[in-house]
Amino acid sequence: MALTTAELFKRAKKIEIASRRLVDETLSGQYHSVFKGRGLIFSDVRPYYPGDDVRAIDWNITARMNAPHVKQFVEERDRTVNLMVDMSASEYFGSQGVEKRELAAELAAVVAFSAIKNNDRVGLYLVTDRVEKFVPPKKGRRHVLRLIGEILTFQPQSRGTDLAKGLDFFSKVARRRSVLFLVSDFLAEGWEQAMKIARQRHELVPVVISDPMERTLPRVGLLVLEDLETGQVVEVDTSARVAREFHRRAAAATMVREQSLRRLNLDVVNIVTNQSYVDALIAFFKARAKRMAHG
């Protein structure tokens, strides 16, 4: 159902307030520490103090001032963070009062506000079985609010999923090394090779959004189900035997997905619609910091 302008503004504002508070209080420093800038640039010189690295001594200034001085450097940010959000029909599913797409918008907002607080640029790719919308990276609050609005209101032309198409397009468009948060339920297949290629040049962060009902079928007798991507409608008898088989297949599919992501050696953000994505993000930052600390 399409949102009215007033509803969109209210929802976007609510997401902004929650996201900025979370960024300011918890995540901004963690984001900064795990997504380093492009390098160090010269800033200034200052007098040498015992314990300073002697390799930083500026010998020209030292000779001129007749006292040792060291060079100071600051981190050159201006990083680019891209959000690729799966907008296929399965993202409109949610059994916990929130659709996966709405959760994707909230998480994207947190990442985007973390980025602009660190003077990084943010871009957006909305994908189904094609790239349906591309918003070039920019800085600033108004730009982030536009991205949130796009995710919440966008009406895709296709219901299907092909993440490889989106990743191929991204690899062609994103010339500079950047961070890519790929937000999807990863229910479709065929994305592993495209992700392998993308990660050779960019920092790739898969964000897996799932719903509890995708894993466990409730025992409610006869249940009419519709495949959101194909439109196929089936009537299912949710008996104990059927529920067990559904759970077995779902668990097998989850295992295949997790094995594929593990082969890519990536830090994954796992989000479930009935759990706090804040905890998942914090766990991701801690895992990434630990990986970086151990080289």
Order of alpha helices (4+ residues) and beta strands (2+ residues): alpha-alpha-beta-alpha-beta-beta-alpha-beta-beta-alpha-alpha-beta-alpha-beta-beta-beta-alpha-beta-alpha
